[in-house]
């Protein structure tokens, strides 16, 4: 892929790895451009330990449609599949 078609990214190695896994250009660029790109996470609590309201707010933040009608279990599934 010519470099001209690659969105501007901070972590090109991670971007390419994500593209190889099938991520869209936009999603791979978003992930590769995060401040802590390439670092392991593990600091957030598990979705099951969060309240439905916390899950709803996270779903709202990332733009999951239909979130207001979802159960806690459905919110968790939607967040994991986004």
Contact map, one row per residue, 1 for C-alpha under 8 A:
1110100000000000000000000000000000000000000000000000000000000000000000000000000000
1111110000000000000000000000000000000000000000000000000000000000000000000000000000
1111110000000000000000000000000000000000000000000000000000000000000000000000000000
0111111000000000000000000000000000000000000000000000000000000000000000000000000000
1111111000000000000000000000000000000000000000000000000000000000000000000000000000
0111111100000000000000001000000000000000000000000000000000000000000000000000000000
0001111110000000000000001100100000000000000000000000000000000000000000000000000000
0000011111000000000000000000100000000000000000000000000000000000000000000000000000
0000001111110010000000000000100110000000000000000000000000000000000000000000000000
0000000111110000000000000000000110000000000000000000000000000000000000000000000000
0000000011111110000000000000000110001100000000000000000000000000000000000000000000
0000000011111111000000000000000100000000000000000000000000000000000000000000000000
0000000000111111100000000000000000000000000000000000000000000000000000000000000000
0000000000111111110000000000000100001100000000000000000000000000000000000000000000
0000000010111111111000000001101100000000000000000000000000000000000000000000000000
0000000000011111111100000001000000000000000000000000000000000000000000000000000000
0000000000001111111110000000000000000000000000000000000000000000000000000000000000
0000000000000111111111100001000000000000000000000000000000000000000000000000000000
0000000000000011111111111001000000000000000000000000000000000000000000000000000000
0000000000000001111111100000000000000000000000000000000000000000000000000000000000
0000000000000000111111100000000000000000000000000000000000000000000000000000000000
0000000000000000011111110000000000000000000000000000000000000000000000000000000000
0000000000000000011111111011000000000000000000000000000000000000000000000000000000
0000000000000000001001111111000000000000000000000000000000000000000000000000000000
0000011000000000001000111111100000000000000000000000000000000000000000000000000000
0000001000000000000000011111110000000000000000000000000000000000000000000000000000
0000000000000000000000111111111000000000000000000000000000000000000000000000000000
0000000000000011011000111111111100000000000000000000000000000000000000000000000000
0000001110000010000000001111111110000000000000000000000000000000000000000000000000
0000000000000000000000000111111111000000000000000000000000000000000000000000000000
0000000000000010000000000011111111001000000000000000000000000000000000000000000000
0000000011110110000000000001111111001100000000000000000000000000000000000000000000
0000000011100000000000000000111111101000000000000000000000000000000000000000000000
0000000000000000000000000000011111111000000000000000000000000000000000000000000000
0000000000000000000000000000000011111000000000000000000000000000000000000000000000
0000000000000000000000000000000001111110000000000000000000000000000000000000000000
0000000000100100000000000000001111111110000000000000000000000000000000000000000000
0000000000100100000000000000000100011111000000000000000000000000000000000000000000
0000000000000000000000000000000000011111100000000000000000000000000000000000000000
0000000000000000000000000000000000000111110000000000000000000000000000000000000000
0000000000000000000000000000000000000011111100000000000000000000000000000000000000
0000000000000000000000000000000000000001111110000000000000000000000000000000000000
0000000000000000000000000000000000000000111110000000000000000000000000000000000000
0000000000000000000000000000000000000000111111000000000000000000000000000000000000
0000000000000000000000000000000000000000011111101100000000000000000000000000000000
0000000000000000000000000000000000000000000111111100000000000000000000000000000000
0000000000000000000000000000000000000000000011111100001000000000000000000001000000
0000000000000000000000000000000000000000000001111110000000000000000000000001000000
0000000000000000000000000000000000000000000011111110000000000000000000000000000000
0000000000000000000000000000000000000000000011111111011000000000000000000000000000
0000000000000000000000000000000000000000000000011111111000000000000000010000000000
0000000000000000000000000000000000000000000000000111111100000000000000110010000000
0000000000000000000000000000000000000000000000000011111110000000000000000000000000
0000000000000000000000000000000000000000000000000111111111000000000000000000000000
0000000000000000000000000000000000000000000000100111111111100000000000010011000000
0000000000000000000000000000000000000000000000000001111111110000001100000010000000
0000000000000000000000000000000000000000000000000000111111111000000000000000000000
0000000000000000000000000000000000000000000000000000011111111100000000000000000000
0000000000000000000000000000000000000000000000000000001111111111001000000010011000
0000000000000000000000000000000000000000000000000000000111111111001000000000000000
0000000000000000000000000000000000000000000000000000000011111110000000000000000000
0000000000000000000000000000000000000000000000000000000001111111000000000000000000
0000000000000000000000000000000000000000000000000000000000111111100000000000000000
0000000000000000000000000000000000000000000000000000000000110111111000000000011000
0000000000000000000000000000000000000000000000000000000000000011111000000000000000
0000000000000000000000000000000000000000000000000000000000000001111111000000000000
0000000000000000000000000000000000000000000000000000000100110001111111000010000000
0000000000000000000000000000000000000000000000000000000100000000011111000000000000
0000000000000000000000000000000000000000000000000000000000000000011111100000000000
0000000000000000000000000000000000000000000000000000000000000000011111111110000000
0000000000000000000000000000000000000000000000000001000000000000000011111110000000
0000000000000000000000000000000000000000000000000011001000000000000001111111000000
0000000000000000000000000000000000000000000000000000000000000000000001111111100000
0000000000000000000000000000000000000000000000000000000000000000000001111111110000
0000000000000000000000000000000000000000000000000001001100100000001001111111111000
0000000000000000000000000000000000000000000000110000001000000000000000011111111100
0000000000000000000000000000000000000000000000000000000000000000000000001111111110
0000000000000000000000000000000000000000000000000000000000100001000000000111111111
0000000000000000000000000000000000000000000000000000000000100001000000000011111111
0000000000000000000000000000000000000000000000000000000000000000000000000001111111
0000000000000000000000000000000000000000000000000000000000000000000000000000111111
0000000000000000000000000000000000000000000000000000000000000000000000000000011111
